[in-house]
Amino acid sequence: MLANKKMVVETNDTPEVSEQDVLQQILAGPSDAVAIGEALPEMQRARIAQFCYNRVHMRELGLRLAASCSLMSLKAAFGRGGEVVFKQSRDVEQTLGELKNSPGSQTPKPITLKKTIAG
């Protein structure tokens, strides 16, 4: 889990920030989430993008954060999937439209207790 996990920052002038603190700030004000994310070191931003992308309800935020990351940092955070996320994040609106219209994302029909046999 992300609780109390500290990220290692590559530069000496950037303070170490816990992922939990960053996520709480992002979730508190989603409209400012990308601006908050852009202030973070790139590797930490890529890891948060990966965290968000892997949760369906936060995928848009993950893509928007990934858009500000390099291919190398996304590969480090996502592994082999980093290339796919890199391509998807270059046009977030198109990607979200395609994801909404994919066969697996269709809302299932509701289950009813209505009798189907007249009688």
C-alpha positions in Angstrom: 0.0 0.0 0.0 1.0 3.6 -0.3 0.6 4.4 3.4 3.6 6.2 4.8 5.8 5.2 1.8 8.5 7.7 1.0 9.6 8.2 -2.5 13.3 8.5 -3.4 14.0 11.7 -5.2 16.8 11.9 -7.6 17.7 15.6 -7.0 19.2 17.0 -3.8 17.2 20.2 -3.9 13.7 18.6 -4.0 12.3 17.7 -0.6 11.0 14.1 0.0 7.2 13.9 -0.1 5.1 11.0 1.0 2.8 9.6 -1.7 -0.1 9.5 0.8 0.2 13.3 1.4 0.2 13.9 -2.4 -2.8 11.7 -3.0 -4.7 13.4 -0.2 -4.0 16.8 -1.8 -5.0 15.5 -5.3 -8.2 13.9 -4.1 -9.2 17.0 -2.1 -9.2 19.2 -5.2 -9.3 17.2 -8.4 -9.4 20.4 -10.6 -6.0 21.3 -9.3 -4.6 17.8 -9.4 -2.5 18.2 -12.6 -1.0 21.4 -11.3 -0.1 19.8 -8.0 1.3 16.8 -9.9 3.5 19.0 -12.2 5.2 20.4 -9.1 6.5 16.9 -8.2 9.6 15.2 -9.5 8.9 13.3 -12.7 9.4 9.8 -11.3 7.1 10.4 -8.4 4.5 11.9 -10.9 4.8 8.8 -13.0 4.2 6.5 -10.0 1.2 8.5 -9.0 -0.1 8.4 -12.6 0.3 4.6 -12.5 -1.6 4.4 -9.2 -4.4 6.4 -10.6 -4.5 4.8 -14.0 -4.9 1.3 -12.5 -8.2 2.4 -10.8 -11.0 2.9 -13.3 -12.6 5.8 -11.5 -9.2 7.6 -11.5 -8.0 6.7 -14.9 -8.6 10.2 -16.4 -6.4 11.7 -13.7 -3.8 9.1 -14.3 -3.7 9.9 -18.0 -3.5 13.6 -17.4 -0.6 13.1 -15.0 1.1 10.7 -17.5 0.9 13.4 -20.2 3.5 15.4 -18.3 5.9 12.5 -18.0 8.6 11.2 -20.3 8.4 7.8 -22.0 11.4 6.7 -19.8 9.7 7.6 -16.5 6.4 5.9 -17.6 8.3 2.7 -18.6 10.0 2.8 -15.1 6.6 3.1 -13.4 4.4 1.0 -15.6 6.9 -1.5 -17.0 6.1 -2.7 -20.5 2.7 -0.9 -20.4 4.5 2.4 -20.2 4.6 2.8 -23.9 0.9 2.2 -24.2 0.1 4.8 -21.5 2.6 7.2 -23.1 0.7 7.0 -26.4 -2.7 7.2 -24.7 -1.7 10.2 -22.6 -0.7 12.2 -25.7 -4.4 12.6 -26.6 -6.4 12.1 -23.4 -9.8 13.1 -24.8 -9.6 10.6 -27.7 -8.4 7.8 -25.3 -11.2 8.4 -22.9 -13.7 8.4 -25.7 -12.3 5.1 -27.0 -12.4 3.6 -23.5 -16.0 4.6 -23.0 -17.0 2.9 -26.2 -15.1 -0.3 -25.7 -17.1 -3.5 -25.4 -16.1 -4.2 -21.8 -17.1 -0.8 -20.6 -20.8 -1.1 -21.5 -23.2 -1.0 -18.5 -24.9 -4.3 -18.0 -28.7 -4.5 -18.1 -30.2 -4.3 -14.7 -31.6 -7.4 -13.1 -35.3 -7.3 -12.4 -37.6 -9.7 -10.6 -40.4 -9.1 -13.1 -42.0 -12.3 -14.3 -41.4 -13.1 -18.0 -44.1 -15.7 -18.4 -47.7 -14.5 -18.6 -50.0 -16.5 -16.6 
